[in-house]
Amino acid sequence: MLLVGGLCRSSKEIHYDEQTKRFDIYNEIDDTYQSNLTEKALHTKTNIPEAIKNGVFYYHGEQLWGI
């Protein structure tokens, strides 16, 4: 994600479990982990949906599992 008009970057690993419908997020910038997030929590506890909406959410790297 690009933040503050592109002056900052936030790198994350995002995993989604289709069985539980929950997200796990590893925040590489500060080595923190958010786990077992519902879709609602994703919207209230992260800036990911806002980054997607504003077109500053980019895929970089490799998908480690799943399709």
mmCIF file of the N, C-alpha and C atoms, coordinates in Angstrom:
data_MODEL
# 
_entry.id   MODEL 
# 
loop_
_atom_site.group_PDB 
_atom_site.id 
_atom_site.type_symbol 
_atom_site.label_atom_id 
_atom_site.label_alt_id 
_atom_site.label_comp_id 
_atom_site.label_asym_id 
_atom_site.label_entity_id 
_atom_site.label_seq_id 
_atom_site.pdbx_PDB_ins_code 
_atom_site.Cartn_x 
_atom_site.Cartn_y 
_atom_site.Cartn_z 
_atom_site.occupancy 
_atom_site.B_iso_or_equiv 
_atom_site.pdbx_formal_charge 
_atom_site.auth_seq_id 
_atom_site.auth_comp_id 
_atom_site.auth_asym_id 
_atom_site.auth_atom_id 
_atom_site.pdbx_PDB_model_num 
ATOM 1   N N  . MET A 1 1  ? 0.844   -1.181  0.000  1.00 0.00 ? 1  MET A N  1 
ATOM 2   C CA . MET A 1 1  ? 0.000   0.000   0.000  1.00 0.00 ? 1  MET A CA 1 
ATOM 3   C C  . MET A 1 1  ? 0.879   1.229   0.000  1.00 0.00 ? 1  MET A C  1 
ATOM 4   N N  . LEU A 1 2  ? 0.470   2.210   -0.758 1.00 0.00 ? 2  LEU A N  1 
ATOM 5   C CA . LEU A 1 2  ? 1.129   3.508   -0.706 1.00 0.00 ? 2  LEU A CA 1 
ATOM 6   C C  . LEU A 1 2  ? 0.284   4.420   0.170  1.00 0.00 ? 2  LEU A C  1 
ATOM 7   N N  . LEU A 1 3  ? 0.937   5.104   1.092  1.00 0.00 ? 3  LEU A N  1 
ATOM 8   C CA . LEU A 1 3  ? 0.241   5.971   2.036  1.00 0.00 ? 3  LEU A CA 1 
ATOM 9   C C  . LEU A 1 3  ? 0.782   7.389   1.914  1.00 0.00 ? 3  LEU A C  1 
ATOM 10  N N  . VAL A 1 4  ? 0.055   8.347   2.406  1.00 0.00 ? 4  VAL A N  1 
ATOM 11  C CA . VAL A 1 4  ? 0.434   9.758   2.434  1.00 0.00 ? 4  VAL A CA 1 
ATOM 12  C C  . VAL A 1 4  ? 0.867   10.215  1.040  1.00 0.00 ? 4  VAL A C  1 
ATOM 13  N N  . GLY A 1 5  ? 0.015   9.951   0.069  1.00 0.00 ? 5  GLY A N  1 
ATOM 14  C CA . GLY A 1 5  ? 0.296   10.400  -1.291 1.00 0.00 ? 5  GLY A CA 1 
ATOM 15  C C  . GLY A 1 5  ? 1.515   9.735   -1.916 1.00 0.00 ? 5  GLY A C  1 
ATOM 16  N N  . GLY A 1 6  ? 1.867   8.542   -1.440 1.00 0.00 ? 6  GLY A N  1 
ATOM 17  C CA . GLY A 1 6  ? 3.003   7.816   -1.992 1.00 0.00 ? 6  GLY A CA 1 
ATOM 18  C C  . GLY A 1 6  ? 4.301   8.030   -1.245 1.00 0.00 ? 6  GLY A C  1 
ATOM 19  N N  . LEU A 1 7  ? 4.287   8.821   -0.173 1.00 0.00 ? 7  LEU A N  1 
ATOM 20  C CA . LEU A 1 7  ? 5.502   9.067   0.595  1.00 0.00 ? 7  LEU A CA 1 
ATOM 21  C C  . LEU A 1 7  ? 5.877   7.896   1.496  1.00 0.00 ? 7  LEU A C  1 
ATOM 22  N N  . CYS A 1 8  ? 4.910   7.079   1.844  1.00 0.00 ? 8  CYS A N  1 
ATOM 23  C CA . CYS A 1 8  ? 5.142   5.945   2.731  1.00 0.00 ? 8  CYS A CA 1 
ATOM 24  C C  . CYS A 1 8  ? 4.596   4.670   2.090  1.00 0.00 ? 8  CYS A C  1 
ATOM 25  N N  . ARG A 1 9  ? 5.109   3.557   2.552  1.00 0.00 ? 9  ARG A N  1 
ATOM 26  C CA . ARG A 1 9  ? 4.651   2.274   2.050  1.00 0.00 ? 9  ARG A CA 1 
ATOM 27  C C  . ARG A 1 9  ? 4.383   1.354   3.231  1.00 0.00 ? 9  ARG A C  1 
ATOM 28  N N  . SER A 1 10 ? 3.362   0.525   3.106  1.00 0.00 ? 10 SER A N  1 
ATOM 29  C CA . SER A 1 10 ? 3.051   -0.470  4.117  1.00 0.00 ? 10 SER A CA 1 
ATOM 30  C C  . SER A 1 10 ? 2.986   -1.823  3.426  1.00 0.00 ? 10 SER A C  1 
ATOM 31  N N  . SER A 1 11 ? 3.836   -2.739  3.857  1.00 0.00 ? 11 SER A N  1 
ATOM 32  C CA . SER A 1 11 ? 3.867   -4.076  3.261  1.00 0.00 ? 11 SER A CA 1 
ATOM 33  C C  . SER A 1 11 ? 3.179   -5.060  4.186  1.00 0.00 ? 11 SER A C  1 
ATOM 34  N N  . LYS A 1 12 ? 2.319   -5.883  3.597  1.00 0.00 ? 12 LYS A N  1 
ATOM 35  C CA . LYS A 1 12 ? 1.542   -6.833  4.382  1.00 0.00 ? 12 LYS A CA 1 
ATOM 36  C C  . LYS A 1 12 ? 1.470   -8.182  3.680  1.00 0.00 ? 12 LYS A C  1 
ATOM 37  N N  . GLU A 1 13 ? 1.368   -9.237  4.462  1.00 0.00 ? 13 GLU A N  1 
ATOM 38  C CA . GLU A 1 13 ? 1.019   -10.554 3.944  1.00 0.00 ? 13 GLU A CA 1 
ATOM 39  C C  . GLU A 1 13 ? -0.404  -10.807 4.413  1.00 0.00 ? 13 GLU A C  1 
ATOM 40  N N  . ILE A 1 14 ? -1.291  -11.083 3.477  1.00 0.00 ? 14 ILE A N  1 
ATOM 41  C CA . ILE A 1 14 ? -2.702  -11.269 3.805  1.00 0.00 ? 14 ILE A CA 1 
ATOM 42  C C  . ILE A 1 14 ? -3.123  -12.677 3.416  1.00 0.00 ? 14 ILE A C  1 
ATOM 43  N N  . HIS A 1 15 ? -3.718  -13.370 4.362  1.00 0.00 ? 15 HIS A N  1 
ATOM 44  C CA . HIS A 1 15 ? -4.174  -14.735 4.122  1.00 0.00 ? 15 HIS A CA 1 
ATOM 45  C C  . HIS A 1 15 ? -5.658  -14.819 4.459  1.00 0.00 ? 15 HIS A C  1 
ATOM 46  N N  . TYR A 1 16 ? -6.390  -15.563 3.647  1.00 0.00 ? 16 TYR A N  1 
ATOM 47  C CA . TYR A 1 16 ? -7.829  -15.720 3.839  1.00 0.00 ? 16 TYR A CA 1 
ATOM 48  C C  . TYR A 1 16 ? -8.152  -17.204 3.909  1.00 0.00 ? 16 TYR A C  1 
ATOM 49  N N  . ASP A 1 17 ? -8.900  -17.594 4.919  1.00 0.00 ? 17 ASP A N  1 
ATOM 50  C CA . ASP A 1 17 ? -9.329  -18.982 5.092  1.00 0.00 ? 17 ASP A CA 1 
ATOM 51  C C  . ASP A 1 17 ? -10.779 -19.095 4.636  1.00 0.00 ? 17 ASP A C  1 
ATOM 52  N N  . GLU A 1 18 ? -11.007 -19.795 3.546  1.00 0.00 ? 18 GLU A N  1 
ATOM 53  C CA . GLU A 1 18 ? -12.362 -19.924 3.003  1.00 0.00 ? 18 GLU A CA 1 
ATOM 54  C C  . GLU A 1 18 ? -13.296 -20.694 3.930  1.00 0.00 ? 18 GLU A C  1 
ATOM 55  N N  . GLN A 1 19 ? -12.760 -21.609 4.711  1.00 0.00 ? 19 GLN A N  1 
ATOM 56  C CA . GLN A 1 19 ? -13.616 -22.381 5.619  1.00 0.00 ? 19 GLN A CA 1 
ATOM 57  C C  . GLN A 1 19 ? -14.155 -21.527 6.762  1.00 0.00 ? 19 GLN A C  1 
ATOM 58  N N  . THR A 1 20 ? -13.292 -20.735 7.361  1.00 0.00 ? 20 THR A N  1 
ATOM 59  C CA . THR A 1 20 ? -13.716 -19.926 8.505  1.00 0.00 ? 20 THR A CA 1 
ATOM 60  C C  . THR A 1 20 ? -14.166 -18.531 8.101  1.00 0.00 ? 20 THR A C  1 
ATOM 61  N N  . LYS A 1 21 ? -13.864 -18.144 6.850  1.00 0.00 ? 21 LYS A N  1 
ATOM 62  C CA . LYS A 1 21 ? -14.184 -16.796 6.337  1.00 0.00 ? 21 LYS A CA 1 
ATOM 63  C C  . LYS A 1 21 ? -13.469 -15.717 7.151  1.00 0.00 ? 21 LYS A C  1 
ATOM 64  N N  . ARG A 1 22 ? -12.224 -16.018 7.543  1.00 0.00 ? 22 ARG A N  1 
ATOM 65  C CA . ARG A 1 22 ? -11.439 -15.095 8.360  1.00 0.00 ? 22 ARG A CA 1 
ATOM 66  C C  . ARG A 1 22 ? -10.124 -14.726 7.677  1.00 0.00 ? 22 ARG A C  1 
ATOM 67  N N  . PHE A 1 23 ? -9.604  -13.552 8.023  1.00 0.00 ? 23 PHE A N  1 
ATOM 68  C CA . PHE A 1 23 ? -8.355  -13.049 7.483  1.00 0.00 ? 23 PHE A CA 1 
ATOM 69  C C  . PHE A 1 23 ? -7.270  -13.059 8.554  1.00 0.00 ? 23 PHE A C  1 
ATOM 70  N N  . ASP A 1 24 ? -6.035  -13.304 8.139  1.00 0.00 ? 24 ASP A N  1 
ATOM 71  C CA . ASP A 1 24 ? -4.850  -13.145 8.965  1.00 0.00 ? 24 ASP A CA 1 
ATOM 72  C C  . ASP A 1 24 ? -3.924  -12.202 8.212  1.00 0.00 ? 24 ASP A C  1 
ATOM 73  N N  . ILE A 1 25 ? -3.366  -11.227 8.921  1.00 0.00 ? 25 ILE A N  1 
ATOM 74  C CA . ILE A 1 25 ? -2.530  -10.216 8.282  1.00 0.00 ? 25 ILE A CA 1 
ATOM 75  C C  . ILE A 1 25 ? -1.238  -10.061 9.066  1.00 0.00 ? 25 ILE A C  1 
ATOM 76  N N  . TYR A 1 26 ? -0.128  -10.169 8.349  1.00 0.00 ? 26 TYR A N  1 
ATOM 77  C CA . TYR A 1 26 ? 1.188   -9.908  8.924  1.00 0.00 ? 26 TYR A CA 1 
ATOM 78  C C  . TYR A 1 26 ? 1.650   -8.558  8.391  1.00 0.00 ? 26 TYR A C  1 
ATOM 79  N N  . ASN A 1 27 ? 1.911   -7.624  9.298  1.00 0.00 ? 27 ASN A N  1 
ATOM 80  C CA . ASN A 1 27 ? 2.369   -6.284  8.945  1.00 0.00 ? 27 ASN A CA 1 
ATOM 81  C C  . ASN A 1 27 ? 3.897   -6.263  9.003  1.00 0.00 ? 27 ASN A C  1 
ATOM 82  N N  . GLU A 1 28 ? 4.522   -6.293  7.822  1.00 0.00 ? 28 GLU A N  1 
ATOM 83  C CA . GLU A 1 28 ? 5.974   -6.400  7.749  1.00 0.00 ? 28 GLU A CA 1 
ATOM 84  C C  . GLU A 1 28 ? 6.688   -5.173  8.298  1.00 0.00 ? 28 GLU A C  1 
ATOM 85  N N  . ILE A 1 29 ? 6.078   -4.019  8.197  1.00 0.00 ? 29 ILE A N  1 
ATOM 86  C CA . ILE A 1 29 ? 6.731   -2.774  8.586  1.00 0.00 ? 29 ILE A CA 1 
ATOM 87  C C  . ILE A 1 29 ? 7.049   -2.728  10.084 1.00 0.00 ? 29 ILE A C  1 
ATOM 88  N N  . ASP A 1 30 ? 6.179   -3.307  10.920 1.00 0.00 ? 30 ASP A N  1 
ATOM 89  C CA . ASP A 1 30 ? 6.427   -3.281  12.367 1.00 0.00 ? 30 ASP A CA 1 
ATOM 90  C C  . ASP A 1 30 ? 6.379   -4.665  13.005 1.00 0.00 ? 30 ASP A C  1 
ATOM 91  N N  . ASP A 1 31 ? 6.384   -5.702  12.158 1.00 0.00 ? 31 ASP A N  1 
ATOM 92  C CA . ASP A 1 31 ? 6.453   -7.091  12.630 1.00 0.00 ? 31 ASP A CA 1 
ATOM 93  C C  . ASP A 1 31 ? 5.286   -7.454  13.561 1.00 0.00 ? 31 ASP A C  1 
ATOM 94  N N  . THR A 1 32 ? 4.080   -6.946  13.220 1.00 0.00 ? 32 THR A N  1 
ATOM 95  C CA . THR A 1 32 ? 2.900   -7.292  14.016 1.00 0.00 ? 32 THR A CA 1 
ATOM 96  C C  . THR A 1 32 ? 1.987   -8.201  13.205 1.00 0.00 ? 32 THR A C  1 
ATOM 97  N N  . TYR A 1 33 ? 1.080   -8.863  13.908 1.00 0.00 ? 33 TYR A N  1 
ATOM 98  C CA . TYR A 1 33 ? 0.207   -9.852  13.296 1.00 0.00 ? 33 TYR A CA 1 
ATOM 99  C C  . TYR A 1 33 ? -1.219  -9.636  13.783 1.00 0.00 ? 33 TYR A C  1 
ATOM 100 N N  . GLN A 1 34 ? -2.154  -9.584  12.848 1.00 0.00 ? 34 GLN A N  1 
ATOM 101 C CA . GLN A 1 34 ? -3.572  -9.497  13.189 1.00 0.00 ? 34 GLN A CA 1 
ATOM 102 C C  . GLN A 1 34 ? -4.209  -10.804 12.699 1.00 0.00 ? 34 GLN A C  1 
ATOM 103 N N  . SER A 1 35 ? -4.865  -11.512 13.587 1.00 0.00 ? 35 SER A N  1 
ATOM 104 C CA . SER A 1 35 ? -5.382  -12.817 13.187 1.00 0.00 ? 35 SER A CA 1 
ATOM 105 C C  . SER A 1 35 ? -6.876  -12.942 13.467 1.00 0.00 ? 35 SER A C  1 
ATOM 106 N N  . ASN A 1 36 ? -7.477  -13.868 12.719 1.00 0.00 ? 36 ASN A N  1 
ATOM 107 C CA . ASN A 1 36 ? -8.875  -14.243 12.913 1.00 0.00 ? 36 ASN A CA 1 
ATOM 108 C C  . ASN A 1 36 ? -9.825  -13.054 12.719 1.00 0.00 ? 36 ASN A C  1 
ATOM 109 N N  . LEU A 1 37 ? -9.544  -12.203 11.715 1.00 0.00 ? 37 LEU A N  1 
ATOM 110 C CA . LEU A 1 37 ? -10.368 -11.030 11.456 1.00 0.00 ? 37 LEU A CA 1 
ATOM 111 C C  . LEU A 1 37 ? -11.547 -11.378 10.555 1.00 0.00 ? 37 LEU A C  1 
ATOM 112 N N  . THR A 1 38 ? -12.729 -10.959 10.952 1.00 0.00 ? 38 THR A N  1 
ATOM 113 C CA . THR A 1 38 ? -13.898 -11.094 10.089 1.00 0.00 ? 38 THR A CA 1 
ATOM 114 C C  . THR A 1 38 ? -13.819 -10.017 9.004  1.00 0.00 ? 38 THR A C  1 
ATOM 115 N N  . GLU A 1 39 ? -14.715 -10.090 8.020  1.00 0.00 ? 39 GLU A N  1 
ATOM 116 C CA . GLU A 1 39 ? -14.741 -9.053  6.994  1.00 0.00 ? 39 GLU A CA 1 
ATOM 117 C C  . GLU A 1 39 ? -15.040 -7.693  7.623  1.00 0.00 ? 39 GLU A C  1 
ATOM 118 N N  . LYS A 1 40 ? -15.940 -7.671  8.594  1.00 0.00 ? 40 LYS A N  1 
ATOM 119 C CA . LYS A 1 40 ? -16.261 -6.407  9.269  1.00 0.00 ? 40 LYS A CA 1 
ATOM 120 C C  . LYS A 1 40 ? -15.034 -5.862  9.995  1.00 0.00 ? 40 LYS A C  1 
ATOM 121 N N  . ALA A 1 41 ? -14.308 -6.731  10.683 1.00 0.00 ? 41 ALA A N  1 
ATOM 122 C CA . ALA A 1 41 ? -13.096 -6.299  11.391 1.00 0.00 ? 41 ALA A CA 1 
ATOM 123 C C  . ALA A 1 41 ? -12.036 -5.816  10.409 1.00 0.00 ? 41 ALA A C  1 
ATOM 124 N N  . LEU A 1 42 ? -11.969 -6.433  9.240  1.00 0.00 ? 42 LEU A N  1 
ATOM 125 C CA . LEU A 1 42 ? -11.029 -5.982  8.217  1.00 0.00 ? 42 LEU A CA 1 
ATOM 126 C C  . LEU A 1 42 ? -11.300 -4.521  7.863  1.00 0.00 ? 42 LEU A C  1 
ATOM 127 N N  . HIS A 1 43 ? -12.579 -4.153  7.820  1.00 0.00 ? 43 HIS A N  1 
ATOM 128 C CA . HIS A 1 43 ? -12.966 -2.781  7.494  1.00 0.00 ? 43 HIS A CA 1 
ATOM 129 C C  . HIS A 1 43 ? -12.765 -1.815  8.660  1.00 0.00 ? 43 HIS A C  1 
ATOM 130 N N  . THR A 1 44 ? -12.877 -2.290  9.890  1.00 0.00 ? 44 THR A N  1 
ATOM 131 C CA . THR A 1 44 ? -12.781 -1.385  11.040 1.00 0.00 ? 44 THR A CA 1 
ATOM 132 C C  . THR A 1 44 ? -11.398 -1.358  11.690 1.00 0.00 ? 44 THR A C  1 
ATOM 133 N N  . LYS A 1 45 ? -10.598 -2.411  11.514 1.00 0.00 ? 45 LYS A N  1 
ATOM 134 C CA . LYS A 1 45 ? -9.309  -2.493  12.201 1.00 0.00 ? 45 LYS A CA 1 
ATOM 135 C C  . LYS A 1 45 ? -8.106  -2.379  11.276 1.00 0.00 ? 45 LYS A C  1 
ATOM 136 N N  . THR A 1 46 ? -8.349  -2.250  9.961  1.00 0.00 ? 46 THR A N  1 
ATOM 137 C CA . THR A 1 46 ? -7.235  -2.094  9.022  1.00 0.00 ? 46 THR A CA 1 
ATOM 138 C C  . THR A 1 46 ? -7.568  -0.992  8.022  1.00 0.00 ? 46 THR A C  1 
ATOM 139 N N  . ASN A 1 47 ? -6.566  -0.568  7.285  1.00 0.00 ? 47 ASN A N  1 
ATOM 140 C CA . ASN A 1 47 ? -6.784  0.410   6.231  1.00 0.00 ? 47 ASN A CA 1 
ATOM 141 C C  . ASN A 1 47 ? -6.790  -0.242  4.848  1.00 0.00 ? 47 ASN A C  1 
ATOM 142 N N  . ILE A 1 48 ? -6.875  -1.559  4.797  1.00 0.00 ? 48 ILE A N  1 
ATOM 143 C CA . ILE A 1 48 ? -6.835  -2.292  3.532  1.00 0.00 ? 48 ILE A CA 1 
ATOM 144 C C  . ILE A 1 48 ? -8.008  -1.930  2.622  1.00 0.00 ? 48 ILE A C  1 
ATOM 145 N N  . PRO A 1 49 ? -9.266  -1.972  3.075  1.00 0.00 ? 49 PRO A N  1 
ATOM 146 C CA . PRO A 1 49 ? -10.365 -1.604  2.169  1.00 0.00 ? 49 PRO A CA 1 
ATOM 147 C C  . PRO A 1 49 ? -10.245 -0.175  1.629  1.00 0.00 ? 49 PRO A C  1 
ATOM 148 N N  . GLU A 1 50 ? -9.788  0.753   2.453  1.00 0.00 ? 50 GLU A N  1 
ATOM 149 C CA . GLU A 1 50 ? -9.610  2.133   2.007  1.00 0.00 ? 50 GLU A CA 1 
ATOM 150 C C  . GLU A 1 50 ? -8.510  2.223   0.944  1.00 0.00 ? 50 GLU A C  1 
ATOM 151 N N  . ALA A 1 51 ? -7.440  1.457   1.132  1.00 0.00 ? 51 ALA A N  1 
ATOM 152 C CA . ALA A 1 51 ? -6.353  1.445   0.150  1.00 0.00 ? 51 ALA A CA 1 
ATOM 153 C C  . ALA A 1 51 ? -6.838  0.875   -1.178 1.00 0.00 ? 51 ALA A C  1 
ATOM 154 N N  . ILE A 1 52 ? -7.653  -0.169  -1.130 1.00 0.00 ? 52 ILE A N  1 
ATOM 155 C CA . ILE A 1 52 ? -8.215  -0.742  -2.360 1.00 0.00 ? 52 ILE A CA 1 
ATOM 156 C C  . ILE A 1 52 ? -9.114  0.286   -3.038 1.00 0.00 ? 52 ILE A C  1 
ATOM 157 N N  . LYS A 1 53 ? -9.989  0.915   -2.261 1.00 0.00 ? 53 LYS A N  1 
ATOM 158 C CA . LYS A 1 53 ? -10.923 1.905   -2.796 1.00 0.00 ? 53 LYS A CA 1 
ATOM 159 C C  . LYS A 1 53 ? -10.190 3.064   -3.477 1.00 0.00 ? 53 LYS A C  1 
ATOM 160 N N  . ASN A 1 54 ? -9.067  3.478   -2.893 1.00 0.00 ? 54 ASN A N  1 
ATOM 161 C CA . ASN A 1 54 ? -8.321  4.613   -3.417 1.00 0.00 ? 54 ASN A CA 1 
ATOM 162 C C  . ASN A 1 54 ? -7.285  4.230   -4.475 1.00 0.00 ? 54 ASN A C  1 
ATOM 163 N N  . GLY A 1 55 ? -7.222  2.944   -4.806 1.00 0.00 ? 55 GLY A N  1 
ATOM 164 C CA . GLY A 1 55 ? -6.304  2.500   -5.853 1.00 0.00 ? 55 GLY A CA 1 
ATOM 165 C C  . GLY A 1 55 ? -4.836  2.529   -5.480 1.00 0.00 ? 55 GLY A C  1 
ATOM 166 N N  . VAL A 1 56 ? -4.537  2.377   -4.183 1.00 0.00 ? 56 VAL A N  1 
ATOM 167 C CA . VAL A 1 56 ? -3.147  2.381   -3.745 1.00 0.00 ? 56 VAL A CA 1 
ATOM 168 C C  . VAL A 1 56 ? -2.742  1.049   -3.100 1.00 0.00 ? 56 VAL A C  1 
ATOM 169 N N  . PHE A 1 57 ? -3.485  0.009   -3.419 1.00 0.00 ? 57 PHE A N  1 
ATOM 170 C CA . PHE A 1 57 ? -3.212  -1.333  -2.903 1.00 0.00 ? 57 PHE A CA 1 
ATOM 171 C C  . PHE A 1 57 ? -2.668  -2.155  -4.062 1.00 0.00 ? 57 PHE A C  1 
ATOM 172 N N  . TYR A 1 58 ? -1.432  -2.622  -3.923 1.00 0.00 ? 58 TYR A N  1 
ATOM 173 C CA . TYR A 1 58 ? -0.763  -3.322  -5.016 1.00 0.00 ? 58 TYR A CA 1 
ATOM 174 C C  . TYR A 1 58 ? -0.289  -4.692  -4.587 1.00 0.00 ? 58 TYR A C  1 
ATOM 175 N N  . TYR A 1 59 ? -0.341  -5.632  -5.519 1.00 0.00 ? 59 TYR A N  1 
ATOM 176 C CA . TYR A 1 59 ? 0.201   -6.963  -5.299 1.00 0.00 ? 59 TYR A CA 1 
ATOM 177 C C  . TYR A 1 59 ? 1.679   -6.948  -5.647 1.00 0.00 ? 59 TYR A C  1 
ATOM 178 N N  . HIS A 1 60 ? 2.502   -7.503  -4.778 1.00 0.00 ? 60 HIS A N  1 
ATOM 179 C CA . HIS A 1 60 ? 3.932   -7.598  -5.034 1.00 0.00 ? 60 HIS A CA 1 
ATOM 180 C C  . HIS A 1 60 ? 4.429   -8.883  -4.399 1.00 0.00 ? 60 HIS A C  1 
ATOM 181 N N  . GLY A 1 61 ? 5.131   -9.679  -5.136 1.00 0.00 ? 61 GLY A N  1 
ATOM 182 C CA . GLY A 1 61 ? 5.680   -10.902 -4.580 1.00 0.00 ? 61 GLY A CA 1 
ATOM 183 C C  . GLY A 1 61 ? 5.041   -12.118 -5.171 1.00 0.00 ? 61 GLY A C  1 
ATOM 184 N N  . GLU A 1 62 ? 5.030   -13.188 -4.391 1.00 0.00 ? 62 GLU A N  1 
ATOM 185 C CA . GLU A 1 62 ? 4.517   -14.458 -4.846 1.00 0.00 ? 62 GLU A CA 1 
ATOM 186 C C  . GLU A 1 62 ? 3.416   -14.954 -3.914 1.00 0.00 ? 62 GLU A C  1 
ATOM 187 N N  . GLN A 1 63 ? 2.444   -15.599 -4.504 1.00 0.00 ? 63 GLN A N  1 
ATOM 188 C CA . GLN A 1 63 ? 1.404   -16.240 -3.711 1.00 0.00 ? 63 GLN A CA 1 
ATOM 189 C C  . GLN A 1 63 ? 1.985   -17.544 -3.196 1.00 0.00 ? 63 GLN A C  1 
ATOM 190 N N  . LEU A 1 64 ? 1.940   -17.756 -1.888 1.00 0.00 ? 64 LEU A N  1 
ATOM 191 C CA . LEU A 1 64 ? 2.601   -18.906 -1.292 1.00 0.00 ? 64 LEU A CA 1 
ATOM 192 C C  . LEU A 1 64 ? 1.738   -20.154 -1.292 1.00 0.00 ? 64 LEU A C  1 
ATOM 193 N N  . TRP A 1 65 ? 0.426   -19.995 -1.221 1.00 0.00 ? 65 TRP A N  1 
ATOM 194 C CA . TRP A 1 65 ? -0.455  -21.164 -1.292 1.00 0.00 ? 65 TRP A CA 1 
ATOM 195 C C  . TRP A 1 65 ? -1.825  -20.730 -1.781 1.00 0.00 ? 65 TRP A C  1 
ATOM 196 N N  . GLY A 1 66 ? -2.624  -21.724 -2.114 1.00 0.00 ? 66 GLY A N  1 
ATOM 197 C CA . GLY A 1 66 ? -3.958  -21.420 -2.616 1.00 0.00 ? 66 GLY A CA 1 
ATOM 198 C C  . GLY A 1 66 ? -3.932  -21.011 -4.073 1.00 0.00 ? 66 GLY A C  1 
ATOM 199 N N  . ILE A 1 67 ? -5.093  -20.750 -4.585 1.00 0.00 ? 67 ILE A N  1 
ATOM 200 C CA . ILE A 1 67 ? -5.205  -20.341 -6.001 1.00 0.00 ? 67 ILE A CA 1 
ATOM 201 C C  . ILE A 1 67 ? -5.968  -19.043 -6.089 1.00 0.00 ? 67 ILE A C  1 
# 
